[in-house]
């Protein structure tokens, strides 16, 4: 388990910071799955670093989409 720190930039005077918990799991084929349950953001990678980078992108996309609602 790791913490992903995301800084959300709003208007010029607003900066919001939130931490998300990301869980990493490895399957029997060696793939790493990264999950952020709070945002239902999931991703995978062949390495831990690839999975983490991919889930960061998924988290940012979810935040961007949720901010439009």
matplotlib code that plots the C-alpha trace (Angstrom):
import matplotlib.pyplot as plt

x = [0.0, 1.2, 0.0, -0.4, -0.3, -2.3, -2.3, -5.3, -4.9, -8.1, -8.3, -5.1, -5.7, -6.9, -4.8, -6.3, -4.2, -5.6, -3.9, -5.2, -4.4, -3.2, -3.0, -0.7, -1.2, 0.8, -0.8, 0.7, 1.8, 3.8, 1.6, 1.2, -2.4, -2.8, -6.1, -7.4, -10.7, -11.8, -12.0, -12.5, -9.3, -7.5, -4.5, -1.7, 1.9, 4.7, 6.6, 5.6, 6.8, 4.8, 1.7, 2.1, 2.6, -0.5, -2.7, -1.6, -2.8, -6.1, -6.5, -5.9, -8.4, -11.1, -10.5, -10.7, -14.0, -15.5, -14.6, -16.9, -20.0]
y = [0.0, 3.5, 7.0, 9.1, 12.9, 14.8, 18.6, 20.0, 23.4, 25.5, 29.2, 31.2, 31.6, 28.0, 25.0, 21.9, 18.9, 15.4, 12.1, 8.9, 5.3, 3.1, -0.7, -2.7, -6.4, -8.8, -11.6, -15.0, -13.8, -11.0, -8.0, -5.3, -4.0, -0.6, 0.4, 3.6, 2.4, 5.9, 7.1, 3.7, 4.3, 1.2, 0.5, -2.0, -2.3, -4.7, -3.1, -1.3, 2.0, 1.6, 0.6, 3.6, 6.1, 4.6, 4.8, 8.4, 9.2, 7.4, 9.3, 12.7, 11.8, 10.9, 14.1, 16.1, 14.4, 14.7, 18.4, 18.9, 17.6]
z = [0.0, -0.8, -0.5, -3.6, -3.0, -5.5, -5.7, -7.5, -9.0, -9.1, -9.5, -9.2, -5.4, -4.7, -4.2, -2.8, -1.7, -1.1, -0.4, -1.9, -0.8, -3.7, -3.2, -5.3, -6.0, -8.1, -10.0, -10.8, -14.3, -12.7, -13.6, -10.9, -10.4, -8.7, -7.2, -5.6, -4.1, -3.1, -6.7, -8.4, -10.3, -11.4, -13.6, -14.2, -15.3, -15.8, -12.9, -9.7, -11.0, -14.3, -12.4, -10.1, -12.9, -14.7, -11.6, -11.0, -14.5, -13.8, -10.5, -12.3, -15.0, -12.4, -10.5, -13.6, -14.6, -11.1, -11.0, -14.0, -12.2]

ax = plt.figure().add_subplot(projection="3d")
ax.plot(x, y, z, "-o")
ax.set_aspect("equal")
plt.show()
